[in-house]
């Protein structure tokens, strides 16, 4: 009999942990289970994945007067066994509405946060995808965002420095270091792509070209996305210098995809662009492997526009132009790849309010795990992010050292 009662008691305890308990205000107490996260709970209980800030704020409010509730410092990290408060839909609506800034304040419709993207891929794709992200962030934060794509990497940096109190930018490592040096732009987070916080450069040539080594590119016509591109210009320049190789004419193509197409169309001898490792079925690609571990003649976009060769997904810069050039992998090959580069950033103007930075970064982490992100910064035709991780300024020290080794100034990169 005692054993039966013990089993029943255990069942009751487990049931109470898994099933929410109605709170006094009409909300729900909830104990975190395995694989829970706030956006998932918001979708389940409030019917809106982007209503998670209401759970965060309501739980923290409870924790101020009741220690049985968990105070959540980072809304992207909750642990099994923690006690949360899920507000009712009415309570959530009030909490979310309270996030909306007053007229004229930063983040209001009259004073939107300026979101700047470098023109590394098609500007139209960036604008449309950026607006998807802006809408999602508005749902999550109550803030209003305005998306724009300046004409160059340099123009993006200039815009951030000209408006230090209301700009945030999605800028690569080199652009971040230059912006930090110029006016104190501060990094908030780095891109994650399929678990990696690094990428590298690739040297692209026509598949039937005679070039077999970096030395073969001496004196040859070179397409770069932009002189402000980390993978497309800075790192290749350093590698050429280290090997005593002097390329020929440099053509600024206007984006990574445009640089790829310059090779594809025979306008240049070679190009440099970003390389993200291919996704193998067993997930075991590692740095140092063949950058093309597949039969290139089988490469094609699937019905979702994702580039595959057999069961290997191709993620380097060629994937960004597969709609324009379906046979790009058949005609353009990777000659070699370079050293690891810290991923691109989401950065903020030096006077951007710290509290708003935190809200936006937390919302971005959630957004990067959502379906909407596939139409925005997670798209192959955009930046191909799969996540965001917090990083500090020192994460980009390798880029600073490289600039020093080359003896580059901002004028050398962008022109004076």
TORDREN-929432 format. One record per residue: residue in three letters; x, y, z of N, C-alpha, C in turn. Coordinates in steps of 0.1 Angstrom, whole numbers, plus 5000, padded with zeros to 4 digits. Each point is the difference from the previous one (the first is absolute). Layout:
<nodes>
AlaXYZXYZXYZ
...
</nodes>
This chain:
<nodes>
Unk500849885000499250125000500950135000
Unk501050005008500950115001500750034986
Unk500349884994500750014987499050074990
Unk498849955000499050064991499850155002
Unk499950045013499950145003501250084995
Unk501249945002501250074995500050024985
Unk499549904993500050014986499050114996
Unk498850005007499050104997500550145002
Unk500750015012500650135003500950054989
Unk500949914995500950034990499350054987
Unk499049934997499250034988499450145001
Unk499550035012499450135003501050114998
Unk501349985006501050094999500450034986
Unk500249894992500450014986498950074992
Unk498849975003498950064993499950155003
Unk500350045012499950145004501250084994
Unk501149934997501150074994499750024985
Unk499449914993499750004986498850094996
Unk499050005010498850074997500050145006
Unk499750114993500050135006499050015011
Unk500250095010499150035011499550144998
Unk498750025001499450134998500450095011
Unk500550124996500450105010498850085004
Unk500350085011498950085006499550114990
Unk500850054991499650114991499449954987
Unk499849874999499449944988501149954991
Unk501350025004501149954992500349855005
Unk501249954997500349865002501449995006
Unk500249925010501349975005500449884991
Unk501349994997500549904992501449965004
Unk500349875000501349955003500749964987
Unk501250054998500749984987500349854998
Unk499749954988500249864996501250004990
Unk500549884997501049984990499550064987
Unk500950064993499850064986499050125000
Unk499850055012499250135000500850124997
Unk499550104995500650134999498850104999
Unk500350125003498950105002499250024988
Unk500650004988499150034988499149884998
Unk500549885003499149884999498850015009
Unk500350045013498950015010499150124996
Unk500550104994499150114995499149964989
Unk500549914991499249954990498949915005
Unk500449925010499149905006498950075008
Unk500350095009499150065009499350134995
Unk500850074992499550144996499750004985
Unk500349904993499749994986500950094991
Unk501150055006500950094992501449975004
Unk500949954991501349975004500850125004
Unk499650124996500750125003499550075013
Unk499049945007499550055012500949965012
Unk501149934998500949955011500450115009
Unk500250134996500450105010499050015012
Unk498749984997499050015010500249895011
Unk500449884996500449905010501250045008
Unk501050054993501250045007499750115010
Unk499350104996499850115009499049965012
Unk499049924996499149965011500649915010
Unk500949914995500749915010500950085009
Unk500850104994500950085008499350085010
Unk498850054996499250085010499549915011
Unk499749884998499649915010501249975009
Unk501149984994501249965008500550115010
Unk499650134997500350115009499449985014
Unk498849945000499349985013499849865005
Unk500449904991499849865003501249924995
Unk500949965009501249934996499849874993
Unk498849945000499849884994500050014985
Unk499850124995500150034985501550034997
Unk500349964987501450034996500150134994
Unk501150075004500350134993500849974988
Unk499550034988500749974988500950114995
Unk501349985001500950104995500150014985
Unk500249884995500149994985498849924995
Unk499050064993498849944995500349884991
Unk501249994995500349894990500549885008
Unk500150015013500549885008499049985011
Unk499249894999499249965012500349855002
Unk499949965012500549865004498849925006
Unk500149874998499149915005499850025015
Unk498750005005499750025014499850145004
Unk500350104992499850145004498550034999
Unk499550085009498650035001499850144993
Unk499150004990499650124993498650045002
Unk499750124996498650045001499650044985
Unk499049934995499550024987498850105002
Unk500150124995498850095002498849964991
Unk498950045004498849984992500250094987
Unk499249974990500150084987499850155003
Unk499150035009499750145003501250065007
Unk500649935010501250055007501150024990
Unk500249904991501150014990499850124991
Unk498850024996499750124991500450135007
Unk499850015013500350125008501550015001
Unk500749895003501550005001500750044987
Unk499549944989500650034987499750144996
Unk498850055003499750144996500950105008
Unk500449965012500850095008501450014995
Unk500449914991501350014994500150114989
Unk498850044995499950104989500550135005
Unk501050064993500550135005499050114997
Unk500150115008499150114998500450074987
Unk499150084995500250084988501250085000
Unk500949984990501250084999501249935007
Unk499849905009501149935006500649904989
Unk501349965003500649914991499249874999
Unk499849964988499249884998498550024998
Unk499650135000498650034997499950024985
Unk498850004994499850024986500650144995
Unk500050105009500650134997501550005000
Unk500649905007501450005002500549854999
Unk499949944989500349854999501449985001
Unk500349885005501449955000500549974986
Unk501150064996500549984987500949874999
Unk499549904992500749884998500750004987
Unk501349995000500950014988500649874996
Unk499949974988500649874995501150044989
Unk501149935000501050024989499549934988
Unk500350064988499449944987500849884995
Unk500149905009500849884996499349914991
Unk498750005000499149934990499050094994
Unk499149954992499150084993499250105009
Unk500050134997499450105009498549985002
Unk499449964989498549975001499749895010
Unk500849894999499949895009500250055015
Unk501050085002500350055013498850085005
Unk499550094992498950095005498849925003
Unk499649914992498849925002500249915012
Unk501149935001500349925012500250075012
Unk500650124999500250095012498750045005
Unk499050034992498750045005499249895007
Unk500349874995499449895008500650005014
Unk501350015001500650015013499550125008
Unk499950114994499550125007498649985006
Unk499249944992498649975005500049905012
Unk500949904999500049905011500650075012
Unk501050084999500650065012499050105006
Unk499250074992499050095005499049925009
Unk499649884995499149925008500649965013
Unk501349975000500749955012500450115010
Unk500250134995500650105008499150125001
Unk499050024991499250125000500750124993
Unk501249974995500750114994499850014985
Unk500250114994499850024986501450014993
Unk500249934989501350004993499850044986
Unk501150064995500050054986501249944993
Unk499849924990501149934993500550084988
Unk501450004999500650064988501349934996
Unk500450014988501249944995500850114993
Unk501050065007500950104994500749944988
Unk500650094992500549964987501349925001
Unk500750005012501249935001500349975015
Unk501049925002500449975014500450135007
Unk500850094993500450125006498850095003
Unk499050004992498950095002499249955012
Unk500049875003499349945011500750055013
Unk501349995000500850055012499850155002
Unk500050084989499850145001498650035006
Unk499049924996498650035005499949975015
Unk500749895005500049975014500750105008
Unk501150054995500850105007499250145000
Unk499250024990499350134999498850005009
Unk499549895004498849995009500349905011
Unk500950035009500449905010499049965010
Unk498950085001499049975011498849914995
Unk499949984987498849934995500249904989
Unk501349964998500349904989500549875005
Unk499649894993500649875002500349954986
Unk501149924999500549964987500449855000
Unk499749944989500449864997501350014991
Unk501150005007501350034993501049905002
Unk500849974990501149895001501150045010
Unk500949915002501050025010500950134997
Unk500450014987500950114997499250135001
Unk498850014996499150125001499850035015
Unk499949905008499850035015501350065005
Unk501149944997501350065006500250144996
Unk499750034987500250144995499050095006
Unk498849965002498950085006500450025015
Unk500549905007500450015014501150105001
Unk501049994991501150095000499650154998
Unk499150014990499650144996499150075010
Unk499049935006499150085009499549925011
Unk500649885003499649925012498849924998
Unk499649964988498949904998500349885008
Unk499049945006500249895010499349874995
Unk500749895000499449874996499149955011
Unk498949944995499049945010500049854999
Unk500149954988500049864998500649964986
Unk500349874999500649954987499149904994
Unk500049994987499249904993500549865004
Unk499149915000500349865001499449934987
Unk500849924994499549934988500349855002
Unk498949935003500049855002501149975011
Unk499950075011500849975011501450065000
Unk500450074989501350064999500050155001
Unk500950065007500150145002501150064991
Unk500549924990501050044990499649964986
Unk500650074991499949964986501350034994
Unk500150004987501350034994499850054985
Unk501150034993499950054987500249884990
Unk499450014988500349914990500550074987
Unk500949944993500550054987499249924989
Unk499350074992499249944990500550034986
Unk500049894992500450014986499149924991
Unk500050024987499249924992500549855001
Unk499049914999500449865002501049954990
Unk499950054988500949954990501350094998
Unk500250095010501250084999501249925003
Unk501250054996501249925003500650035014
Unk499450095008500650045013499949895010
Unk501149975006500049895010500650045013
Unk500550125001500650045013499850155001
Unk500350055012499950155002501050074991
Unk501249944998501050074992499650024986
Unk499149924995499550014987499150134998
Unk499650065011499250124999500750134999
Unk501449995000500850124999499750074987
Unk499750135001499750084989498749994994
Unk499149915006498749974994498950105005
Unk499050024992498950095004499249955011
Unk499850085010499449955013498750075003
Unk498949935002498850065005499849985015
Unk499850115007499750005014498650055003
Unk499349965010498750055003500050155003
Unk501050045008500250145004501350015007
Unk500750115000501250015007499850005015
Unk498850015005499749995014499749865004
Unk500049904991499749865003501149935007
Unk499749945011501149925008500449884992
Unk499149924995500449884993500350024985
Unk499350114995500250034986501250084996
Unk500650075010501150094997501149995011
Unk499750035012501150015010500849875002
Unk499349895002500849875002500749954988
Unk499450014988500749974988501250094998
Unk499950135003501150094998501249965009
Unk499749965012501049955009500749884995
Unk499249904995500649884995500850024988
Unk499650094991500850034988501350065004
Unk499950105010501350065004500949915007
Unk499549915008500849905007500749904991
Unk499449984988500649914990500750084988
Unk500150135002500750084990499450004986
Unk498649995000499350004988499350134998
Unk500150054988499450134996498949984990
Unk498750005004499049994990500050124990
Unk499149984990499950114990498950105004
Unk499350044990498950105003499049955010
Unk499650095009498949965010498750074995
Unk499049925000498650054996499149985012
Unk499450115005499049995010498749974994
Unk499549885003498849944993498750065006
Unk500050035013498850055006499349895008
Unk500749905005499449905008500649874997
Unk499849905010500649874998499449934988
Unk498750004998499449944989500450064987
Unk500250135000500550064988501449964996
Unk500849985010501449964998500049864994
Unk499149915005499949864995499650014985
Unk499050094997499550014986501050064991
Unk500950085005501150054992500949894994
Unk500249905009500849884995499149924990
Unk498849985004499149914993499850064985
Unk500050134999499850074987501350024993
Unk501149975006501350024993500550145000
Unk499550085009500450145000501350025008
Unk500349915008501350005008500649865000
Unk501350005004500749875000499649925013
Unk499850075011499749945013499350105009
Unk499449945010499350085010500249955014
Unk499850085009500049955014498750045007
Unk499549915008498750025007500049915012
Unk498950005007499949925013499849854997
Unk500649925009499849865000499549955013
Unk498849945000499549935012500149854996
Unk500449915010500149864997498849944995
Unk500149904991498849924996499549925011
Unk498749974999499349915010500049864995
Unk500849925006500049854996499049935007
Unk499549894995499049925007500349955014
Unk501349985002500549955013500550125008
Unk500050124994500450125008501450015003
Unk500949934993501449995004501050074992
Unk499550114992501050084993500850085011
Unk501350004998500950075009501050084992
Unk500550115007500950094993501349924996
Unk500350014987501149934994499549894990
Unk498849975000499449914990499950074987
Unk499749924989499750054987498850095001
Unk500150124995498950095001498849964991
Unk500349914991498949954991499949855001
Unk499649955011499949855002498849944993
Unk499850024988498849964993500350004985
Unk499149944992500150014985499450134996
Unk500750104995499550134997499049994988
Unk500149904992499149994988498649975005
Unk499849955012498649975005499450125008
Unk500750115001499550115008498850064994
Unk499050025008498750074995499250055012
Unk499250104998499150055010498849905002
Unk499649985012498849925002498850094999
Unk498849945003498750084998499950125010
Unk500950005010500050125009501150104997
Unk500749974989501150094996501349985007
Unk500149895008501349975007500949914991
Unk501250035000501049944990500649875006
Unk499849904992500549865005500849944988
Unk501049925004500649914991499849865006
Unk499149924995499649885006499450035014
Unk500549945010499550035014500850105008
Unk500950074993500950105006499450144997
Unk499850085010499550134998501150104999
Unk500050084989501150094997499650145006
Unk500950065008499750125007500950124997
Unk501049984991500950114997499350114991
Unk500750104996499450124993499349964987
Unk500449894994499349964988498549975002
Unk499749955012498649975003499150134999
Unk500650125002499250125000499650044986
Unk500549944989499750044987499449884992
Unk499649905007499549884992498750034992
Unk499250095005498850044992500450074987
Unk501050085000500450074988500949914991
Unk500849915007500949914992499949865006
Unk499049934995499749865006501249914999
Unk500950024990501149914998501350065005
Unk499950095010501250075005501049915005
Unk499749895007501049915005500649924989
Unk499349974990500649934988501050084993
Unk499850145001500950094992501050075009
Unk499850015013500950075009500549915011
Unk501349985001500649915011500750085010
Unk500249945011500850065011501549954998
Unk500850104998501449974998500749965014
Unk499650085010500549975014499250095009
Unk500149975013499450085010501150065009
Unk499750095009501050075008499949975015
Unk500550095008500049985015498650035006
Unk499849965012498750025006499950155004
Unk498850054998499750145002498850015010
Unk500150095010498850015009498850054992
Unk498849945004498850034992499650155001
Unk499150034991499550145000499250035012
Unk499750135002499550055013498650064998
Unk499350015012499050105002500650105010
Unk500150124995500750115008499150125002
Unk500350085010499250115004500850135000
Unk499450114997500750135001500450025014
Unk501150085003500650015013499050065010
Unk499050084996499150065010498749935000
Unk499949884994498749935000499749955014
Unk498850025005499749975014500249855003
Unk500749975011500349875004498849915002
Unk499050055006498849925003499349954987
Unk500050094990499449964987500849904993
Unk501450025001500949904994499649865005
Unk499949985013499749875006498749954995
Unk498950085000498749954995500149964985
Unk500750074992500149974986500849874998
Unk501249995007500849884998499349875004
Unk499350015012499249895004498949964990
Unk499450104994499049974990500649954988
Unk501250044996500749954988500349855002
Unk500449965012500349865002498849914998
Unk498850055005498849934998499650004985
Unk500150114994499750014986500849914991
Unk501349985003500949924992499649855001
Unk499149965010499549875001498649984994
Unk499550114994498649994995499949984985
Unk498849964996499849984985500150134992
Unk499650115007500150134993501550034996
Unk500949955008501450044997500549944986
Unk499349894996500349944987499750094988
Unk499250105003499750104990500950135002
Unk500949995009500850125004501549965001
Unk500650045011501449985001500549855000
Unk499049915002500449865000499949944986
Unk499550084990499949954986501449984994
Unk500149904991501249984992500350124991
Unk498950074996500250124991500350135008
Unk500049985014500250125008501449975007
Unk500049995014501249995007500249855005
Unk499049924999500149865003500449975015
Unk499550095009500249985014499149895005
Unk500449935010499249905007499950035015
Unk500750105004499950045014500850125003
Unk500050055012500750125005500649965013
Unk501350045002500649985013500650135005
Unk499950035013500650125005501649994999
Unk500650104996501550015000500450145004
Unk501350015004500550125003501050054990
Unk500450125002500950074990501349924997
Unk500649935010501249934999499949884990
Unk498749964997499849894991500650044986
Unk500150134997500450044987501550055000
Unk500749975011501450045000500849944989
Unk499749874995500849954989499950094987
Unk498850064998499950094989500850125002
Unk500050065012500950125002501449974997
Unk500549885005501449964998500349994985
Unk499149954992500249984986500150144993
Unk499250095004500050144995501450065003
Unk500549975012501350065004501149934992
Unk499949874998501049934992500150054986
Unk498950034994499950054986500450154999
Unk499950065012500350155000498950084994
Unk498849945000498950074994499450115008
Unk499650114994499250105006498649994995
Unk499050075006498750014994500050054986
Unk500850094997500150064986500549904990
Unk500949915005500549894991498949914996
Unk499049975009498949914998498950064992
Unk499650125005498850064993500450114990
Unk501350045000500450114991499950135008
Unk500850094997500150135007499450114992
</nodes>
